[in-house]
Amino acid sequence: MSASPPNRSHLADAVLPRRESDAARPRAPTAVFVLAVTLSACSILYELLIAQTMAMLAANTVVWYSMVIGAFLGAMGLGAWWSRRLGRRGPWPTLVRIELALTALGAAVVPLVHLGHLGYARCTLTGQAGLAIASFYGGAALLVIAIGVLTGAELPLLMRIAREDRADRGVENVVLGLDYFGSLVGAVLFPLVLLPALPLSAIGFGVALVNLVSAAVVSTFVVAGRRARWLSRLVIAGLAVTLVAGFLHLGRIEQYLLKRYYYYDQLAGGFGVLAPRDDLPDVLRSSSPYQKIDLVRRVETDFSVGLMPAYSDKLARHPGFPVDQVLFLNGDYQTDTRYEEVYHEWFAHVPIVANGRPPRDVLLLGGGDGFLLRELVKYDAIESITHVDIDPTLIELAKTNDVLHRANRDAFRDPRLDSLVTDGYRFVRESERTFDAIYIDFPVAADYDLAKLYSREFFHFVRRRIAPGGFAVFDSTGTSHLTTPNEDGERWISPANDWSIYYHTLRRAGFPTIVPYLTTLELDNQEAREAVLSQIEIEGEVAALEAIDDPAEREAERRRMLSDVVDRLIYSHVISLEQGFVLLAPEEREFSTEWTDLGVDLHLLDAERFALAFDVEFPKPSAVDPAQVNSIMRPTFPTLPWWRPRLPF
């Protein structure tokens, strides 16, 4: 172990000089203790920052928090082992270099992970998803290991400094204990203070700034040697300017990263993919303690824009309706205003038609965007609607944002509405009220936190809240995975379908009546065929067409040649809009599959499409399979591949 530099060897002596009367009594290195708490807090914050960034870009929060924290701790062990070879010129200068490296890497970690995800997204466009997944996770792993090794070297250096300052082995235990305490401070600050209030990139800049200040203080008061001090100060000044510029342009940085995520398919190739795109619309982001809420304007449309009016008269009757606005929660697609009526009309009205009459008292869990609420307030027979949502930020956005409040037609202003900001699970567990209808509009169970909202325990409490003769309904994402139609147009559930998990979970929760249905649109829509034919062309001139002189015969032949293409395009569009739902009753009963016009304003749903909703047969085993039951104690959701990064579209 090398000797400490003479004179200004200890930060504690520089900051808290000893009195002559204390000379005979060694004093604790107070400043080293402060550094132990501070740097440990920074370490855990980097750990959580990387884990949260990965969870945002790859879903499966529990998986990525576990893997990142595990890899980070392992890398810290490597850093502690590596620290034996460090500090030959003194531990203080080594600590300064480590803090400067952490400053540069920590400030860049969020943008670097985002750019790695951009590489994955771009590769999926060229069919190289396997290589892209490996490179994305490989790059993220290198970042975790690099920061982990650097932070792992800090504690041994601080313990060495403390031991040299005071010949008492007990002081090392104090430093170790304070290091743990600093981890507690950082772990509490991240979810309760930093994450709800700041973008992830801002958190990274802030933590890096703490590392930089620590390096500046140590370099100023401790490091001996004019050349070393000036070199450190030069690097510190450069990093400080970079961080200040980052804070000043935080909004532009956030928009830059958001546009890489949502508009990855609109970016140029090569290095042009990194160029700023001020021509792309900004993403409206709102943050709450529960989620990141993004409203994105779709800039590229396809043939479905002209095809949709063949099914829905929404835009014909409401030409000012805000279209091509897409709502995302935590990066996951929620709804597109151009097509949202397919989802919300089936969700709201199919259960009421099947039940035979409108309910009087309704409970709506989730649905903070107000779209489903818009459909429910159309019924004069409904006397009260209790709306429960955990996120007041989303509700306020739905009330005040120009796009959302026009799309939901100010449904939150309905006098029959009682809106409660609380957890839906807690409400159905603790409430004593019963309702004629319960609508459950929750996000997809993409992680274990959301999986509890589709659990046996949750549905047990839902069943207790349904009044006799009432019903419950929820959107069952994953039950729309079906086989392609055979020659007779028949389809069956595919192996990737989640129906078995829903069914066995609901049976275990005590529901005897479980009826699945789908937002199925007809394929033999002549107006839709005409709309598609008018938008597509045969690439190049086909000799067979050029040889036909009569214009009518030429057009007829062109249509015949395009018929298969049109069929595939219509099918792909209809399938892309197909969503599964499950209708429930707390007693053994039959729901009607006969259409009844209940006299409300609809744009899309009619008798034919109502019948198609029940056209697919879902198996209903008599015995419950415990392995298929989704429970809080043993979740079987999510079923999404944990290793596949998410894409917005």
KOLSE-273433 format. One record per residue: residue in one letter; x, y negated, z of N, C-alpha, C in turn. Coordinates in pm, whole numbers, plus 50000, padded with zeros to 5 digits. Layout:
BEGIN
aXYZXYZXYZ;...
This chain:
BEGIN
m500855012050000500005000050000500894987650000;s500634978249911501454966349902501124956750014;a502084948550051501864938550156501034927150104;s500324920550194499494909250154500394897550120;p499984889150024500764877249989500924868250111;p502064861650126502294853050243501394840950241;n501324834350353500594821950373499104823850352;r498574821950228497124821950203496674836050168;s496974845450255496694859350223495294863750256;h494604856550341493304861150386492264850350368;l491174854350303490074844850282489494840450415;a489454849450513488894845750643489704834650707;d491044835550695491884825050753491704811850681;a491444812650551491284800150475489964793450507;v488914801650517487594795950540487344793250688;l487804802550773487614801250918488994802350986;p489824791750986491184792651041491164795951190;r492164803451232492244807551371492794796251458;r492264795651578492814786351676494024792951742;e494944784851796496134790351860495774799351978;s494654796052046494244803952162493764817752122;d493444819651994492974832451945494104841351895;a495324836351897496414843551833496624857351891;a496404858552022496634871552084495474881252064;r494324876252012493154884751997492774885351849;p492954896851784492594897851641491124894551622;r490824887151517489434883551492488944890351365;a487644893351361487044900551248487104892051123;p487374898151010487444890750882486034886950835;t485484876250889484104872550864483794871050716;a484684864550644484424862250501484384875450423;v485204885250467485164898250401483804904850425;f483254902950546481934908250575480874901950485;v480984888850466480024882050378480124887450236;l481364889450191481544894850056480984908950045;a481134916950150480614930650147479104930650126;v478384922050198476934921250182476574916050043;t477234905450000476894898849874477154907949754;l478344913849749478694921849633477904934849629;s477584940249747476734952149749475344949149696;a474784937549733473474933549681473534932149529;c474614926249479474764924949334474824938749268;s475514947949332475654961349276474314968149260;i473494968049365472194974649357471274967349259;l471444954149247470614946749152470964950449008;y472244952148978472614956848845472024970648818;e472084979048919471544992548908470054992348872;l469294984348948467854983448926467534976248796;l468364966648760468144959148636468264968248514;i469294976548512469454985848400468304995948398;a467935000948518466855010848524465545004948474;q465244992448513464004986248470464004983348320;t465144979248267465244976848123465024989748046;m465615000548093465415013548028463955017848040;a463355015748157461955019648175461035011748082;m461344998948059460534990847969460644995647825;l461825000347787462055004047648461825018947620;a461775027047725461635041447704460545047847788;a459715039547858458625044647943459185054348047;n458295062748105458705072648205459605066448313;t459025057248388459765049348486460535058048584;v459885068148640460535076548740461765083448682;v461635088348560462745095448496463955086348482;w463715074348429464865065748399465425059148523;y464605056048621465155051148748466025061948811;s465555074348811466325085148872467635087348798;m467575087748665468775090648588469775079248594;v469285066848585470205055448591470845054548729;i470045055948835470615054848969471595066248996;g471245078348951472165089448969473475087348895;a473405083148769474615080648691475415069148750;f474705059048799475375047448857476155051548983;l475535059549069476215063949191477425072649158;g477265081249057478405089349015479545080748964;a479205070448885480235061348834480885053448947;m480105049949050480685043149165481715052049235;g481435065149239482425074349294483715074249214;l483595073749081484785072648997485525059549025;g484755048849044485385035949074486125036149206;a485545042849307486225043749437487535051649424;w487485062649345488705070449322489735062349244;w489265054749147490165046549064490815035549146;s490125030949250490655019549328491965022949397;r492285035849411493575039449472494745034349390;r494515033349260495595028949170495605013849150;l494675007049213494564992649195495214985349312;g495414972549292495854963949402497334964549431;r498144969349336499584969849363500174955949378;r499544946149319499984932349337499154925049441;g498384932749514497534926949616496074929349585;p495264932649686493854935649661493024923549620;w493424911649667492614899849633492614896749483;p493784895849418493754893349272492994904149195;t493104916849242492374927649177490864925549191;l490434921349311489014918949332488514907749241;v489334897349221488944886449131488734891648989;r489654900048942489524905348806488264914048793;i487974921748895486774930148890485514921648885;e485474910948965484284902348966484104895148833;l485214891348770485114884848638484594894748534;a485084907148540484594917248447483114920048469;l482684920848596481274922948626480424911248580;t480954899248592480214887448546479914888448397;a480944891548318480764892348172479844903848133;l480054915548193479274927248155477854926448211;g477724921848334476404921148396475484911248327;a476024899848284475204889948214474724895248080;a475504904248020475174909047885474394922047885;v474174928148002473644941748002472234942547944;v471354933147978469984933647925469974931547774;p470624921047721470664919847575471294931947505;l472314937847565472974949147500472044961347494;v471304963947600470364975247598469254972647496;h468784960247488467754956747390468274958647248;l469514954547223470064956047089470274970847056;g470604978847157470684993247135469344999047095;h468274994147160466934998647123466564993946983;l467004982046946466764977146811467404986546709;g468624991046738469265000646648468455013346633;y467895018146744467035029946738465795027246652;a465135015846676463915012646602464195011646452;r465305005446416465625004046274465935017546210;c466595026246285466935039346229465685047846207;t464645045846288463415053446266462785050046132;l463065038146080462515034145951463155041845836;t464365047045860465085054245755465145069245784;g464375073845882464325088145911465515093445985;q466245084946058467425089446134467175088346283;a466005092446327465615090646467466515098446562;g466935110646524467765118546613469075111746646;l469765106946542471025099846563470785087046642;a469665080246614469375067746682469145069946831;i468425080646867468175083547009469495086147081;a470365093947018471645097147080472505084647100;s472515075847000473335063747011472755053947113;f471415053047119470785043947215471095048247358;y470855060947389471115065647525472605066447554;g473405069647452474845069747473475395056047507;g474915045747435475345032247466474905027747603;a473665030947639473175027347773473985034347881;a474335047047857475135054447956476495048147975;l477115043547867478415036847879478315024247963;l477225016547944477035004548026476875008148174;v476065018348201475865022548340477185026748402;i477955034648330479225039548384480215028148405;a480295018948308481245007848320480934999148441;i479674995248457479324986848572479444994748701;g479075007548698479205015748817480645017348863;v481565019448770482975020748806483495007748867;l483134996548808483604983648860483064980949000;t481764983249020481204980749153481694991049254;g482005003249208482515013349299483895010149351;a484655002149278486004998349322485984986949423;e484874979749434484824968149524484964971949670;l484174981649715484144985049857485504989849910;p486204999049842487535002849894488494991049904;l488424981849808489294970049815488964961549936;l487674959449961487274951450077487664958350207;m487534971350214487934978550334489444977650356;r490204978150249491654976750261492024962950312;i491354952750256491624939050301491294937450448;a490134942750491489734941550631490714948750723;r491204960450681492134967950764493464960650777;e493914954250667495154946650674495014934450763;d493824928650765493604916550844493554919750993;r493064931651023492884935151164493184949951182;a494184952651261494644966451280493664974251367;d492474976151317491424983051391490614990951290;r490715004351297490015012551199488505010851207;g488025006051322486585003851335486074993151242;v486944984051196486484973351109486054978850974;e486634990150931486224996250805484775001050813;n484405006150930483025010650948482054998950941;v482494987450993481644975550986481434971450841;v482524971450763482414967850621481494977650549;l481634990450580480785000550517479314998550554;g479064995650682477694993250725477094981150658;l477874970350645477364958250579477134960550430;d477944969350372477714972850231476344979350214;y475984988350304474654994450299473554984050320;f473814974850412472824964450439472624955650315;g473704952450245473594944650122472764951750018;s472894965050011472064972749918470584971349952;l470294971150083468914969250126468394955650081;v469204945250099468794931750060468484931149911;g469394936549829469164936349684467964944549643;a467764956349706466644965049672465314958649707;v465264950449811464024943549848463774931549758;l464834924149727464674912149644464184915549504;f464674926549447464384929449306462894930949278;p462174940049346460754941849310459834931249365;l460184925449480459254916349547459444901749508;v460644897949468460924883749441461334881549295;l462334888949249462944885849119462104890849002;l461714903549005461034909448889459704902748855;p458864899148953457594892648916457764878548861;a458894872048895459024857848863459934854848745;l460854863848712461884860548615461974871148505;p462374867048384462694876848281463914885048324;l464024897048271465144905648309466484899348273;s466554892448160467814885948122468194875048220;a467194867848275467484857448374468014863548503;i467474875048542467984881848661469434885848639;g469744891048519471124894648489472054882748496;f471644871348443472464859148450472664854848595;g471594855748674471684851248814472624859948895;v472534873148879473424882148953474864880048907;a475054878248777476404875748725476974862748782;l476114852848801476574840248859477074842249002;v476424850849079476894853849215478274860149210;n478484869649118479814875549102480844864949065;l480464855648978481384845348933481754835949047;v480774832049127481044823249242481984830349340;s481754843149362482634850649452484064850649399;a484214852849269485554852649209486184838949221;a485384828349201485924814749208486394811449349;v485614815349451486004812449589487294819849625;v487364832649592488564840449623489764834849548;s489584831549421490694826249342491184813049396;t490284804749445490654791449494491374792149628;f490894800549719491404800249855492454810949886;v492564821249802493394832449840494524835349742;v494194836449615495174841549518496374832349511;a497554838249533498794830449530499364830649389;g500154821049359500794820449229500074810849136;r500764800549093500124790349010499594796048880;r500394804748817499974810248688498704818648703;a498654827048808497474835548829496244827048856;r496424816448938495264808148970494744800948847;w495644795448766495184788048648494534797348545;l495074809448531494474818848437493074822748485;s492944825348614491634828948668490654817448650;r491134805248679490234793748668489794791348524;l490674794248429490314792548289489204802448250;v489364815048292488344825048263487034821548334;i487164817148460485974813548536485234802048469;a485964792248422485324780848356484594785248230;g485234794148151484584798948030483314806748059;l483364815348160482164822848197481084813848254;a481494803748330480514794448387479774786948277;v480514782448176479884775448064478904784847993;t479314797247975478444807047909477164809347988;l477274810948120476094813248202475174801148205;v475754789248215474934777048213474184775948081;a474884778747971474214778447840473104788947834;g473364800647895472324810947897471094806447973;f471294800148088470144795248166469394784148091;l470144775348024469494764347952468684769347833;h469104780347775468414785747658467714798947690;l467264800247812466654812747856465414816247773;g464594806147744463394808547665463724813647526;r464744807947464465124812347329465704826447333;i466454829647439467014843047450465904853347467;e464924849947552463814859247573463034861447444;q462764850547370462054852147244462884859947142;y464184857947144465064865447053464924880347079;l464954884347207464864898547241463464904047214;l462434896147242461064900547216460824902647067;k461364893846986461184895346842461934907446789;r463094910846849463794923146809462914935346838;y462124934546945461294946046984460034946946899;y459304936046887457994936746822458054935346669;y459084928946617459174926746473460384933946413;y460764945246471461954952246423461864955946275;d460644958346226460494962246086460474950245992;q460524938246047460524926145964461924920045950;l462914925846014464254920246017465054924845896;a466024916745859466894920245746467804931745784;g468414937945683469324948945708470724943945740;g471614953345777472984949745809473074940545928;f474054931445923474214921946032473094911546034;g472324910945926471194901645924470134905046027;v470174917446078469204921446179469384913546308;l470594908046328470874900346449470594885446434;a470294881146314470094866846291468814861946358;p468824849846414467574844146469466524842946360;r465274845046397464174844346301463134834646353;d463394821946332462444811746376461164811946294;d461194818646178459994819446096458974829446152;l459434838446237458514847846301457814841046418;p456544843946441455824837246549456364841546686;d456354832046778456784835146914455804844746979;v456324852747071455504861947150455094854747277;l453804854647305453304848547429453454858747541;r454384856247633454614865547743454174859447875;s453434867147952453054863548088453504874948179;s454014871248296454514881248390453684880948517;s453464892848571452774894248699453564904148782;p453224905748909453924915848989453694930048938;y452754931948846452384945448804452824948748662;q452974938648577453254941948438453674929548360;k454234932048243454534921648146453424921748041;i452804910348019451664909247928452124901547805;d452064907847689452524901547565451384900747465;l451234889147405450274887247296451084884247170;v450974893147073451834892946954450964890946832;r451384881946745450654880046619451254888946511;r450424897546457450884906546351451124898546223;v452314900046165452664892046047452574900045919;e452514913045929452434921245808451144929245810;t450374928245708449124935645698449224945445581;d448304955045578448314964945472446924966145411;f446704976945338445444978745267444254979245362;s444484982645490443384984145584442674970945611;v443364959745584442714946745602441524945445508;g441694949945383440584949645289439624961045306;l440084971845368439244983545387438274981945504;m438684974945608437884974345731436494968345710;p436324958145625434964953045604433984963245547;a434484974245491433594984745443432944992245559;y433524990945676432984997745794432344987845893;s432944976245908432504966846012432134953345950;d431044947246000430644934045952431054922946048;k431994925846138432384916146240432894903146178;l433804904046085434404892046027433424884945934;a432514892345872431514885845787430564877345871;r430224882245988429294874946075430004864946165;h431294867146191432064858146277433384854846207;p433344846646104434564844046025435684837446105;g435364831246217436394824846299436994833946403;f436644846746401437164856046501438684857046487;p439434856146599440914856346590441444870246559;v441874872446438442324885746397443854886646403;d444334899046395445774902146391446514897046513;q445844896746627446474893846754446484906946834;v447664911046877447824924146940448264922247085;l447564928947174447864928147317448694940147359;f449794937447430450654947947484450794946047634;l450834957147706451134957047849452384965447872;n453424958947927454714965647947455234971847819;g454994965147707455504969847579454664980347513;d453564984747576452694994947519451484988447453;y451164993347335450024988247258448724990047336;q447894979547338446584980347403445444978647302;t445454967747228444364965547132444784955447027;d444204956846909444424947746797443084941146767;t443044927946767441764921046752441104923646617;r441844927946517441224930846388440384943546394;y440794953146475440124966246477439494969546612;e439524960546708439174964046845437744969146862;e436824965346772435434969546790435274984646776;v436174991246702436095005846692436205011946831;y437155007246905437385012447041436285008047137;h435974995347141435114990047247433624993047224;e433174993847101431774997447079431525012047115;w432435020947080432265035047118432365036547270;f433285029347329433485030147474432225025747549;a431685014347511430565008547586429235015047554;h428955017347426427575020347386427265035147368;v428235043347328427955057647311427445063747442;p428055061147558427515067047682426095062347713;i425785049747685424455044547716423415050947624;v423745052247495422815058947403422645073547445;a423755080347479423675094347519422895096047649;n422945085947735422235086447863420745083447846;g420415076647737419005073947707418485060547754;r419245053547838418795040547889419995032847942;p419925019647943421015011648000421045012948152;p422205012048211422295012248357421914998748416;r421644998548546421354985848614422604980248682;d423304988648758424504984348829425704991448769;v426684983448724427844988748652429114985448729;l430014995148733431374992948786432344994248670;l433144984048650434164984048545435534983548613;l436304994148597437654995048652438664992348541;g439494982248559440434978348454439754969448353;g440214970048229439594961948124439764947148148;g440944943048197441154929048230441174919648112;d441234924747988441204916047871439804911047839;g438764917147896437394912447878436684917847757;f437324926047675436684930947553435554940747583;l435804950247672434754959747709433634952547784;l433994943047866433004935047938432094927747840;r432654922847731431864916047627430754924947574;e431044937747557430034947047507428964949947613;l429364951047737428404954547843427414943347870;v427854930847863426934919747895425874917747787;k425964925347678424934924647575423604930547622;y423634938747726422414945247775421734936647880;d420544932047849419774924247947419354932748066;a419244945848046418794954648154419844956248263;i421094953348232422134954248335421974942548431;e421844945648559421604935248659422884930248725;s423874939148738425134934948802426284942848743;i427424936148732428664942648687429744939248789;t430284949248853431414947448944432684950848869;h433504940848849434734942848774435914943248871;v436714953948864437854955748953439114957048869;d440064948048890441344948648820442424944048916;i443574950448910444634947349005445424934948968;d445324930648842446204919948793445434907048768;p445534897148858444844884448836445414876548719;t446674878848686447294871648575446624875248443;l446364888148422445694892448299444284886848292;i443574886848404442204881548406442204866648372;e443134859248433443204844948406443554842348260;l444444850448205444804849048064443594851647975;a442794861748011441604864947932440574853747938;k440594846048044439644835048058440104822347987;t441424820247980441944807247936442674807447803;n443274818747768444004819347641443034817847524;d443394809547428442484806447318442094818847239;v443044827847214442754839847138441854849247217;l442224852047341441504862047419440094857447457;h439954844947499438614840947543437654839747425;r438194836747304437314836847186436974851047145;a437934860247160437684874147122436724880947220;n436854877847350435904883947445434654875547466;r434554864347391433374855747391432974851247531;d434014847547607433804842047742432954851247829;a433214864247819432404873947895432554872048045;f433694866648089433904864848232433014853948291;r432354846248207431444835748256430024841048281;d429774853648250428424859148270428054858748419;p426904853448454426544851848596426334865148669;r426164876048596425954889048662427264895348707;l428374889148674429684895048699430214891448837;d430724901448906431444899649032432834905549012;s433834897049000435184901448968436024902449095;l436624914149118437434916649237438864919849195;v439824913449260441234916149232441734925949337;t441774938449301442254948849392442574961249311;d443144971149376443514983649310442274992249288;g442064997049165440885004949134440825017949212;y441955024349232441985036749311441525034049454;r442045023349513441645020049650440165016649658;f439655009849556438245005849559437325018049561;v437545027549470436645039049465436825048049587;r437985047449650438215055549769437545049449893;e437545036149903437085029650025435655024250015;s435155021949893433815016149879432735026349917;e431625021249965430465029749997429345027949895;r429535019049797428505016349698428455027449593;t427315028749532427175037549416426705029249297;f427015034249177426735026749055426085036148953;d425235030148868424585037948763425565041648652;a426595033548634427605036248531428955031448580;i429985039348556431355035548590432195036548463;y432745025448422433625024848305435065023548355;i435935032348307437325032848352438215029748232;d438745017848230439535012948117440955010148164;f441745020648176443115019548227444105021548113;p445355016748132446385019448032446715034248023;v447405037947917447825051847896448735056148011;a448605068648053449435074048161450835076848109;a451585065948082452925067248026453985069348134;d453635067648262454555070348371453765075648490;y454485079348594453845085948708452995076348790;d453305063348786452465053648857451065053348797;l450975053348665449675053148598449005066848601;a449805077448614449235090948614448275093048731;k448475085748841447585087748956446165083148924;l446015074248823444685069348785443925079448700;y444565090448666443895101248594444005114248674;s444105113048804444365124548890443065130748942;r443195142948991442065149649054441535141549171;e442425135549249442005127749365441215115549324;f441685108649221440975096649175439575100249126;f439465110449042438155113948988437225119649096;h437775125349200436955129749313436225117749375;f436945106749393436325094749451435365088149351;v435695088749222434795083449120433455090749125;r433495103849136432255111749140431365107549256;r431975104149369431205099849486430585086049468;r431085078249374430565064749351429455064449245;i429145075649181428115076049076426765079049140;a425795070649110424425072749161423785084449087;p422765090749146422055101749077421515097048941;g421755105248840421325101748706422265092448633;g423365088648699424325079548637425425086948564;f426405079548517427515085548442428785077648465;a429895083748428431195077048422431805080248287;v432655071248238433305073248110434685066848116;f435645073348051437005067648045437625071047911;d438635063147872439335065547747440415075947773;s440365086747699441275098147719442285098747607;t443255089747611444295089747509444995103347509;g445145108947393445745122147381444765132847339;t443455130047353442465139947309442095138147163;s442685128247097442395126146955443415133046865;h444325140946922445275148546841444565160946786;l444245160546657443475171246594444185176246468;t443765187946423444285193246298443685185446181;t444315186246065443755180045945442505187845903;p441535181345839440295188345802440545199545702;n439795210445718439845220945617438905217445502;e438665226845413437825224045296436405220145335;d435955224645451434605221245497434595208945588;g435745202645601435815190745684435915193645833;e436135206145872436205209646014437595207146070;r437645202946196438915200546265438855206846403;w440055209946455440175215546589441275208046663;i441315209746794442355202846870443705209246839;s444755201146835446095205846804446825209446932;p447985216146923448745219647044449175207447125;a449305195847061449735183847132448595176747204;n447375182147192446205175747252446235177147405;d445845166447475445845166247622444505170347682;w443595175347600442265178647650442295188247769;s443155198347763443155208447869443505202248004;i444415192448006444765185948132443575178148186;y442935170448098441765162848143440665172248193;y440385182748115439255191448149439465198348284;h440625204548303440865211748427440965202248546;t441495190148523441545180148631440135176048673;l439265173648576437905169248606437095180548671;r437305192848626436615204048689437045205348835;r438335204148861438815205148998438305193449082;a438045181949019437495170449091436005171949121;g435375182349065433985185149098432955181248995;f433395177548875432435173648771431935186048697;p430625188448698430075199848623429775196448477;t429595183448449429245179148313430385170648258;i431055175748156432215169148096432025169447945;v431825157847885431515157147742432545148147672;p433415153847589434365145547513433725140247384;y434205128747339433775123747209434885115047150;l434755112047021435805105246945435235093646864;t436075083846838435675072646751435915076646606;t435085085446557435275090846422434485082746320;l435175078046216434535071146105434445080745985;e433445078545903433255087345787434335084845682;l434695095645612435685094645506435035091645370;d433795096045351433125094245222432395080745217;n433155070245233432595056745230432955050545094;q431975049145006432245044544871432785030344870;e432265021844957432765007944963434235007745005;a434595016945094435995017745136436865022245019;r436385031744940437145036344824437355024944725;e436325017244702436455005944609437464995744661;a437434993444793438364983644851439804988244836;v440055001244854441415006244841441845006144695;l440955010144605441295010444462441664996644410;s441014986444464441294972944417442654967744463;q443284974844562444534969844619445764977644576;i445594989644525446764997544489446854998744338;e448075000544292448325001944150449265013744128;i449215019344007450185029443968451485022243935;e452565026943995453845020343972454295023143829;g454555012343757454945013443617453755016743529;e453945015943402452885019243308452935034243277;v451835040843296451755055043268451365056843121;a452115065043050451895066842906450475071542878;a449945079942966448595085142943447565073942944;l447815063443022446885052243025447075043142905;e448325041142866448605032342753447995037742623;a447845050942616447315057042493445805055642482;i445135051242589443675049942587443325035642548;d442645034342435442305020942385441105014942457;d440115023042484438895017842544439145013842690;p438895001242729439154996642866438385004542971;a437145008042941436345015343039436925029243063;e437325036042952437915049342967439255048543040;r440035037843012441325036243077441145034543228;e440145026343266439885024043409439405036843477;a438575044643406438085057143463439225067043486;e440155067743390441295076643405442215072043518;r442375058743529443215053443638442625057243774;r441315056043785440655059443911440825074443944;r440735082743840440905097043865442305100043916;m443295093643856444685095843895444955090844037;l444235080544075444465074844207443595081044316;s442685089944276441715095144372442375101544493;d443385109944470444045116644582444755106544672;v445365096444610446055086144688445065078744776;v443915075344719442895068144794442405076444912;d442165089344887441695098144995442695098545109;r443975099345076444995099945181445065086945259;l444945075745189445025062745256443835060645350;i442635064145303441455062645389441565071845509;y442005084045486442145093445597443155088345700;s444305083345654445315078445748444795066545827;h443995058045762443435046445833442425050845938;v441535059845902440515064645996441175071646114;i442185079946086442855087146194443605077446286;s444185066946230444925057446313444015050146412;l442725049446381441775042646469441055052246563;e441295065146546440555074946625441065075246769;q440145074246863440455074147005439505083647077;g440025090547178439195099647253438625093447379;f437445098047418436785094047543436185106347608;v435925105347738435265116147810434115110147891;l432955115847872431725111747941431435121948052;l431125116948172430985125448290429655123048360;a429155133548422427995132348511428275140448636;p427805135748754428105142748879427235155048902;e426265157348815425415169048829425335176348694;e424815188548696424665196248572423525190148491;r423845185448371422815179248287423275178948143;e422365174948054422675173847912422625159047871;f423605154847794423565141647732423025143247590;s422255133447547421655134047414422695131047306;t422625138247198423455135347081422625129646967;e421395125147001420515118846904420595103646919;w420665096846808420815082346808419525075346849;t419665065446935418555056746973419035042346965;d418295034146893418645020046880418175012747006;l419155007947085418825001247211418704986147196;g418774981247073418484967247048419594957547082;v420854962247082421974953047107422734950746977;d423484939846976424204935646856425454944146838;l425504951946728426644960546698427184957346560;h428484959046544429124956446415429494969146340;l429544980246411430154992146351429395004846383;l429025006646507428395019046551426975020146497;d426655031846439425305034346389424985049146409;a423855053546357423405067246380424385077546325;e424885075246203425805084846142427085086046222;r427655074846262428915075046335428735079946478;f427555077746535427265083246667427285098446661;a426705104146558426705118846543428115124146522;l428935116846444430305121246420431135121346547;a430755113046646431515112246771431575125646842;f430555134146822430485147046890430735158646795;d431355155946680431465165846574432535176346599;v433535173246681434635182546708434325190546834;e434545203546826434275212246941435525213347028;f435375210047155436465211047251436215223147342;p437185231947359436975243847444436785240147591;k435925247647659435635245147800435715258347877;p436895262247920437045274847995436215274548124;s435775286248165434955286948287435785286048413;a437045290448407437905290148526438895278548516;v439205272848630440155261748636441575267348640;d442425261848556443835265548554444605255548641;p445085259648759445775250048848446985243548783;a447645250548691448825244948627448495233048538;q447225231648499446815220848411446245208948489;v446065210248617445435199648695446435188548724;n446045176248691446895164648721446545159548860;s447495160548950447275156649089448355146849132;i448035138649229449035129649285450205137649342;m449895148949403450925157249463451735164949359;r451125167849242451835175049137451335170349002;p451875159048955451375153348829451755161848708;t450795163148617451065169348488451085158948376;f450685146748407450925135248320452185128248371;p452925121148284452665119348141453135131248058;t452525132747942452915143347849453795137947736;l454045124847737454925119147635456345124247655;p457095126947549458485131347564459305120947640;w459935124947749460655115347832461875109647760;w462355116647662463585112547595463325103547474;r462065101147440461765093347320461505078747356;p462345069347312462085055247341460755050847281;r460135041247344458845036547294459045026747180;l458075026247092458005016446985456665009446995;p456594996646960455334989346979454224994046887;f454564998346765453545002646670453875016746622;
